[in-house]
Amino acid sequence: MGKDIEKQNEQLKIGVGYDHNYILNGDGLKLAATVKAPKSGIIMEVLTTEPGMQFFSGNFLNEMETRKNGSSYSKNAAFCLESQHFPDSP
């Protein structure tokens, strides 16, 4: 996720990071994404019956927003994987 986020790419510039919808192949329940944290080794898998997956990389988080423990968020410090229908689809 992080290695290409600063890449000179028109879509990354417009969205200030990732805010992309991906088309998923197959019908029924399917594995849509697997994410592994390199330091801890923790793995998250997303299974869905939806036809699309929106990937958003916390593009508008900023140091002004604080968490319950008082620490702050930073840009791209979080991400969302949202299984869904395609944006703007009826």
Phi, psi and omega per residue, in radians:
M1 nan -0.881 -3.013
G2 -1.347 -0.452 -3.018
K3 -1.172 -0.461 -3.096
D4 -1.927 0.033 -3.025
I5 -1.145 -0.437 3.112
E6 -1.695 0.118 -3.117
K7 -1.056 2.582 3.104
Q8 -1.345 1.485 -3.089
N9 -2.354 2.314 -3.049
E10 -1.003 -0.779 -3.121
Q11 -1.170 -0.648 3.095
L12 -1.177 -0.642 3.112
K13 -1.160 -0.826 -3.111
I14 -1.081 -0.773 -3.112
G15 -1.490 -0.044 -3.085
V16 0.999 0.606 -3.094
G17 2.380 -2.826 -3.125
Y18 -1.408 2.334 2.950
D19 -2.728 1.165 -2.959
H20 -2.047 2.543 3.049
N21 -1.864 2.251 -3.140
Y22 -1.919 2.441 3.083
I23 -1.484 2.266 -3.126
L24 -1.755 2.413 3.114
N25 -1.496 2.618 3.021
G26 1.684 2.841 3.101
D27 -1.978 2.835 3.123
G28 1.271 -2.918 -3.129
L29 -1.208 2.238 -3.112
K30 -2.512 2.698 3.032
L31 -1.306 2.051 -3.083
A32 -1.743 -0.524 -3.107
A33 -2.760 2.585 2.991
T34 -2.310 2.243 3.134
V35 -2.194 2.325 3.134
K36 -2.187 2.234 3.079
A37 -1.379 2.151 -3.058
P38 -1.122 -0.617 -3.094
K39 -1.358 -0.864 -3.059
S40 -1.539 -0.424 -3.090
G41 1.428 0.005 3.135
I42 -1.111 2.492 -3.089
I43 -2.133 2.391 3.025
M44 -2.092 2.283 3.057
E45 -2.055 2.426 3.106
V46 -1.997 2.094 3.056
L47 -1.935 2.513 -3.083
T48 -2.716 2.796 2.969
T49 -1.837 -0.035 -3.108
E50 -1.324 2.741 -3.102
P51 -1.481 -0.167 -3.088
G52 -2.441 2.853 3.104
M53 -2.381 2.125 3.066
Q54 -1.616 2.240 3.093
F55 -1.976 2.066 -3.125
F56 -2.166 2.327 -3.017
S57 -1.869 0.612 3.070
G58 1.040 0.736 -2.981
N59 -1.123 -0.416 -3.050
F60 -2.026 0.274 2.987
L61 -1.203 2.561 3.113
N62 -2.560 2.929 -3.061
E63 -1.107 -0.319 -3.118
M64 -1.275 -0.400 -3.138
E65 -1.496 2.241 -3.117
T66 -1.999 2.643 3.100
R67 -1.555 3.042 -3.127
K68 -1.016 -0.593 -3.098
N69 -1.482 0.049 3.102
G70 1.629 -0.248 3.089
S71 -1.308 2.858 -3.067
S72 -1.970 2.761 3.043
Y73 -1.465 2.796 2.992
S74 -2.307 2.789 -3.122
K75 -0.919 2.332 3.114
N76 1.122 0.419 3.139
A77 -1.448 -0.088 -3.131
A78 -2.524 2.951 3.066
F79 -2.581 2.803 3.086
C80 -2.206 2.452 2.971
L81 -2.114 1.874 -3.039
E82 -1.967 1.915 3.071
S83 -1.338 2.347 -2.999
Q84 -2.946 3.065 2.921
H85 -1.344 3.007 -3.085
F86 -1.240 2.549 3.096
P87 -0.982 2.496 3.117
D88 1.108 0.344 3.091
S89 -1.639 2.530 -3.136
P90 -1.228 nan nan
